[in-house]
């Protein structure tokens, strides 16, 4: 099963983010049945400020994907979670922007992302 997750920062003005800080952009829950895995197939994103990296995490597992450089059209094929628990598990999938610079930066209202994930 393929899932699509997309979003935009939006709002009325740019969002300041301190040096080295992470700003959560979006969080959803995904049920991963026993014996299945959650894989990030593609990552398409545009952050106007190249000081930001985009991060996708599957909590509570250690699975995460980070891409630097402000923009990308990538095919990471990264397994974020593998369910071997014997039962279904609810994962909190979080999308964040990380300020990788040593000074405050701003996220644009137009910054956006599109991820395709598979649960199989």
Secondary structure, DSSP 4 states (H G I P E B T S, - for coil): -EEEEEEE--SSS-EEE-TT-EEEEEEEEEEE-TT-EEEEEEEEEE-SSTTEEEEEEEETSS-EEEE-SSEEEE---EEEEE--SSS-EEEEEEEEEEE-SSS-EEE-TT-EEEEEEEE-
